[in-house]
Structure formats: C-alpha cells, structure tokens
C-alpha cells in the first residue's frame, strides 16, 4: 500500500542500510539534523555487507597515491575505538600473503613496497616462520608478507550496532522503502530536492548514496558519471568444522592480475572459511 508522501524537508536522506549507510547514519546522528534513512529490504545488512569475508584490511595492497589507499590507512586504526564504543567483537589477528614458489616469493617485495608507501606496518617472514605460526599452511610455503594491523569482524554485529546507535540518536529508518528516482527543483533543474520511492516521495536538502552494488544506478539517476558501471560478482564460501580444522589468522594467496584468489581465514566464531569462488 502506498504511504502518504512526506512534504516536510529532511536535512539528509541516506539511501541504503549496509555497513556504509549505517556508519554514515551513525556519524551524522551526533549532530542536530533531521535524517531519513531508507532501505529496500526488510532489515539492515541484507546486501553485500552480509556476504563478505569480514576482513578489515591493513591497507598495504591498495595502489599508493589513490583515494582507496588513503581511506584504508585512515580507517583501519579506527576499528578498536569503534568496537569499544558500539560493543561489537573485533580481532586484530593479523593477515598474511602466503607465497608458494620462488616467483610468488619475489611478488611479496612489491606488496611490501606498497605497504611502506602507504604507511602500513608490514614485514616479510620466512616459510619456516609461517609454518610455525600456522602449522596447517602448505609446506611448500616460501615466505609470507605479514601485516599485524589486519583484522576480522562480524559484519552483522557491526552494521546492526551502528544502525541501533543511529536510530537511538534520532535517525528515522524506513525499511521496505525502495529508491526509484530523484525529485528535481522546478526552479533549478540541476538541484535535487528529494527522492521518489515505492512508499511515496520524501524531500531533503542532501541525499547520500550508500546503495552498495546498486549505487551506480542511483548515481546515474542523478546524472553522475554515466560511464561508471559496477560489474557485480558473487561468490560462495566453505565453512569448516572448527573441531576438525582451525586457523589463527587471515591467509591470502599472492594476487594475480585477475583475482585476489581464494582466502582462508578464521572467524570471530572460531570457524575457518575458505573462498570465495566468483560468478558474474
């Protein structure tokens, strides 16, 4: 059933209730703002946020000088305080890029150089040391790049904690509310004044796009970067019985030009997960 459109103007409208939308809503909720937050599904954390490897990257892999590298370096140190403030579990268990063979061992030097350029603490350890730290690792391991600041979280806990905090601080969350289009000012065709949804129109001074893998279609509705397209891939993970197989940290393979490869990582629940594969 169509809800009545709201005619009062919100200060901010946020589209999408994954981890990005939740963190934005939570951060902005500390200010005296009228914030509307919409999500097309029946609950928060149902899209890409619910289906990732739950790894907090140290930041060494991002290309130096890029915005991604800058954001990685700034974001990683924030997680300890964030976990304390929002009371969710977080472990800085460390991550490894594990090299098999001489060629992959040489590739670790490139990753280490990226880490140094990005200001991220990394070190290359020997195959024997890697075997000592993770006894179940491939015995042909020639060495590994260790990043002590990498960690793991539970994406559901993180997103729900941030969402609850935002709502407690006065943010209005409307679920089952799907963005359809923008509303433009009749006086200024370049100015957005609100959004159209399946539950009516909502008006606001600012709109924040946090729509995950659908954020490209949202930005295209606003006429922003029509050439930018998200080519979504989905993957599956194996969850291993913790009574039969356990790892202590996060193990990455040496990345290739087409993939970061299959990850073997521990979880906050004690299971090890292996994956993902990739399907367009």
C-alpha positions as CSV (number, residue, x, y, z in Angstrom):
1,X,0.0,0.0,0.0
2,X,1.3,3.4,-0.9
3,X,2.1,5.6,2.1
4,X,1.4,9.3,2.1
5,X,4.3,11.3,0.8
6,X,6.1,13.5,3.4
7,X,6.1,17.1,2.5
8,X,8.4,18.5,5.2
9,X,12.1,18.7,4.2
10,X,14.7,16.5,5.9
11,X,18.2,17.7,6.2
12,X,19.7,14.5,4.9
13,X,18.3,11.4,3.2
14,X,20.5,8.3,3.2
15,X,19.9,5.5,0.6
16,X,21.0,2.0,1.7
17,X,21.4,0.3,5.1
18,X,24.5,-1.8,4.6
19,X,27.6,-1.1,6.7
20,X,28.4,2.2,4.8
21,X,24.9,3.6,5.2
22,X,24.9,2.5,8.9
23,X,28.2,4.2,9.6
24,X,27.2,7.4,7.8
25,X,23.9,7.5,9.7
26,X,25.6,6.9,13.0
27,X,28.2,9.5,12.4
28,X,25.7,12.2,11.3
29,X,23.3,11.4,14.1
30,X,25.6,13.2,16.6
31,X,24.5,16.4,15.0
32,X,21.2,18.3,15.3
33,X,19.9,17.1,11.9
34,X,16.6,15.6,10.6
35,X,17.9,12.4,8.9
36,X,15.8,10.0,6.9
37,X,17.4,6.6,6.2
38,X,15.8,4.2,3.7
39,X,16.4,0.5,2.9
40,X,14.7,-1.5,0.2
41,X,14.8,-4.8,2.1
42,X,13.1,-5.8,5.3
43,X,16.1,-5.3,7.5
44,X,19.6,-3.7,7.6
45,X,22.6,-5.7,6.4
46,X,21.0,-7.8,3.8
47,X,23.1,-7.0,0.7
48,X,26.8,-7.1,0.0
49,X,27.5,-6.3,3.7
50,X,26.0,-9.7,4.7
51,X,28.1,-11.7,2.2
52,X,31.7,-10.7,2.5
53,X,34.8,-12.2,4.2
54,X,34.6,-9.9,7.2
55,X,38.2,-8.8,6.9
56,X,39.4,-5.4,8.0
57,X,42.3,-4.8,5.6
58,X,45.5,-3.3,6.8
59,X,45.9,-1.1,3.7
60,X,49.1,-2.4,2.2
61,X,47.5,-3.7,-1.0
62,X,45.9,-0.5,-2.3
63,X,47.8,1.3,-5.0
64,X,49.8,4.1,-3.4
65,X,48.5,7.6,-4.0
66,X,44.9,6.5,-4.6
67,X,41.9,7.5,-2.5
68,X,41.4,3.8,-1.6
69,X,45.0,3.7,-0.1
70,X,44.3,6.9,1.9
71,X,41.0,5.6,3.2
72,X,42.4,2.2,4.1
73,X,45.2,3.8,6.1
74,X,42.8,6.1,7.9
75,X,40.1,3.6,8.6
76,X,41.9,0.6,10.0
77,X,43.2,2.3,13.2
78,X,39.6,3.5,13.9
79,X,38.2,0.0,14.5
80,X,39.5,-0.5,18.0
81,X,37.7,2.5,19.4
82,X,34.6,1.8,17.2
83,X,34.3,-1.7,18.6
84,X,34.6,-0.3,22.1
85,X,32.0,2.4,21.5
86,X,29.5,0.1,19.8
87,X,30.3,-3.0,21.8
88,X,30.9,-5.4,19.0
89,X,33.6,-8.0,18.7
90,X,36.7,-7.2,16.7
91,X,40.1,-9.0,16.5
92,X,43.3,-7.7,15.1
93,X,44.5,-11.2,14.3
94,X,46.9,-10.1,11.5
95,X,46.9,-11.1,7.9
96,X,49.4,-12.9,5.7
97,X,50.0,-13.1,1.9
98,X,51.4,-16.6,1.5
99,X,53.9,-17.3,-1.3
100,X,54.3,-20.7,-2.9
101,X,57.4,-21.0,-5.1
102,X,60.2,-18.5,-5.9
103,X,58.2,-16.4,-8.3
104,X,55.5,-15.7,-5.8
105,X,58.2,-15.0,-3.1
106,X,59.5,-12.2,-5.3
107,X,56.0,-10.8,-5.7
108,X,55.9,-10.2,-1.9
109,X,58.5,-7.5,-2.3
110,X,56.1,-5.5,-4.5
111,X,53.3,-5.8,-1.8
112,X,55.8,-4.8,0.9
113,X,56.8,-1.7,-1.1
114,X,53.1,-0.8,-1.4
115,X,52.7,-1.2,2.3
116,X,55.7,1.1,3.0
117,X,54.4,3.7,0.6
118,X,51.0,3.7,2.3
119,X,52.5,3.9,5.8
120,X,51.3,0.4,6.8
121,X,53.5,-1.8,9.0
122,X,54.4,-5.0,7.1
123,X,57.3,-7.5,7.1
124,X,58.3,-10.5,5.1
125,X,58.8,-13.6,7.1
126,X,60.3,-17.0,6.0
127,X,58.5,-20.1,5.1
128,X,59.6,-21.8,8.3
129,X,58.3,-18.9,10.4
130,X,55.0,-19.0,8.5
131,X,54.8,-22.8,9.2
132,X,55.5,-22.2,12.9
133,X,52.7,-19.6,13.1
134,X,50.2,-21.6,11.1
135,X,51.1,-25.3,11.2
136,X,48.5,-26.3,8.7
137,X,49.8,-24.0,6.0
138,X,51.0,-25.5,2.7
139,X,54.5,-27.0,3.5
140,X,55.8,-25.6,0.2
141,X,55.4,-22.0,1.5
142,X,58.4,-20.0,0.6
143,X,57.5,-17.0,2.8
144,X,54.8,-14.5,3.6
145,X,54.0,-10.9,3.9
146,X,52.7,-10.2,7.5
147,X,50.5,-7.3,8.3
148,X,49.9,-7.1,12.1
149,X,47.1,-4.5,11.8
150,X,44.8,-6.5,9.7
151,X,41.7,-8.0,11.5
152,X,38.3,-9.6,11.4
153,X,34.8,-8.6,12.5
154,X,31.3,-9.8,12.2
155,X,29.6,-7.7,9.5
156,X,26.1,-8.2,11.0
157,X,27.1,-7.1,14.5
158,X,28.9,-4.1,13.2
159,X,26.1,-2.9,11.0
160,X,23.3,-3.6,13.5
161,X,25.3,-1.9,16.3
162,X,25.8,1.2,14.2
163,X,22.2,1.2,13.0
164,X,20.8,0.9,16.5
165,X,23.0,3.7,17.7
166,X,21.9,5.9,14.8
167,X,18.2,5.2,15.5
168,X,18.6,5.8,19.2
169,X,20.1,9.2,18.3
170,X,17.0,10.2,16.3
171,X,17.6,8.9,12.8
172,X,14.4,7.7,11.1
173,X,14.9,4.3,9.4
174,X,12.3,3.2,6.9
175,X,12.6,-0.4,5.7
176,X,10.9,-1.9,2.6
177,X,11.4,1.5,1.1
178,X,12.9,1.3,-2.4
179,X,14.5,4.3,-4.1
180,X,13.1,4.9,-7.6
181,X,14.2,8.3,-8.8
182,X,15.2,11.8,-7.7
183,X,12.9,14.8,-7.5
184,X,14.4,17.9,-9.1
185,X,13.7,21.6,-8.3
186,X,11.4,23.2,-10.9
187,X,13.3,26.4,-10.4
188,X,16.8,24.8,-10.8
189,X,16.8,21.6,-12.9
190,X,20.3,20.8,-11.6
191,X,19.2,20.7,-7.9
192,X,17.8,17.6,-6.2
193,X,15.1,18.3,-3.7
194,X,14.1,14.8,-2.8
195,X,13.5,11.2,-3.8
196,X,10.7,9.1,-5.2
197,X,10.2,5.7,-3.6
198,X,7.6,2.8,-3.6
199,X,6.3,4.4,-0.4
200,X,5.9,7.9,-1.7
201,X,8.1,11.0,-2.1
202,X,10.5,12.3,0.5
203,X,12.1,15.7,0.4
204,X,15.6,16.7,1.7
205,X,18.4,19.1,1.3
206,X,21.1,16.5,0.8
207,X,20.9,12.9,-0.5
208,X,23.7,10.3,0.3
209,X,24.1,7.3,-1.9
210,X,25.1,4.2,0.0
211,X,23.2,1.7,-2.1
212,X,26.0,-0.9,-2.4
213,X,26.1,-2.7,-5.7
214,X,23.2,-0.6,-6.9
215,X,24.9,2.7,-6.2
216,X,25.9,3.1,-9.8
217,X,22.2,3.0,-10.9
218,X,21.4,5.6,-8.2
219,X,24.2,7.9,-9.3
220,X,23.1,7.6,-12.9
221,X,19.6,8.8,-12.0
222,X,21.4,11.9,-10.7
223,X,23.3,12.3,-14.0
224,X,26.6,11.5,-12.3
225,X,29.3,9.6,-14.2
226,X,27.1,7.6,-16.6
227,X,30.2,5.7,-17.8
228,X,30.8,4.2,-14.4
229,X,29.3,0.7,-14.0
230,X,29.5,-1.9,-11.2
231,X,30.0,-5.3,-12.6
232,X,28.8,-7.4,-9.7
233,X,30.2,-10.9,-8.9
234,X,29.0,-13.2,-6.3
235,X,30.9,-15.9,-4.5
236,X,30.4,-18.9,-2.2
237,X,32.4,-19.9,0.8
238,X,33.1,-23.2,2.5
239,X,32.6,-23.1,6.3
240,X,34.8,-25.7,8.0
241,X,34.1,-27.5,11.3
242,X,36.1,-25.9,14.0
243,X,36.6,-29.2,15.7
244,X,38.5,-30.5,12.7
245,X,40.3,-27.5,11.2
246,X,41.3,-24.2,12.7
247,X,43.4,-21.2,11.6
248,X,44.5,-18.4,13.8
249,X,44.6,-15.5,11.2
250,X,43.9,-14.5,7.6
251,X,45.8,-16.1,4.8
252,X,45.7,-14.5,1.3
253,X,47.4,-16.0,-1.8
254,X,49.7,-13.8,-3.9
255,X,47.2,-11.8,-6.0
256,X,47.1,-12.1,-9.8
257,X,46.0,-9.6,-12.4
258,X,42.5,-11.0,-12.5
259,X,41.9,-12.1,-8.9
260,X,42.9,-11.8,-5.3
261,X,42.3,-15.6,-5.2
262,X,40.9,-17.9,-2.6
263,X,41.2,-16.7,1.0
264,X,41.5,-18.9,4.1
265,X,40.5,-17.0,7.2
266,X,39.5,-17.6,10.7
267,X,36.3,-16.0,12.0
268,X,35.2,-14.5,15.3
269,X,33.1,-17.6,15.8
270,X,36.1,-20.0,15.7
271,X,35.3,-21.5,12.3
272,X,37.6,-21.3,9.3
273,X,36.1,-20.2,6.0
274,X,37.5,-20.8,2.5
275,X,36.5,-18.8,-0.5
276,X,35.1,-17.2,-2.5
277,X,34.7,-18.5,-6.0
278,X,33.4,-15.9,-8.5
279,X,30.3,-15.8,-10.7
280,X,29.4,-12.8,-12.8
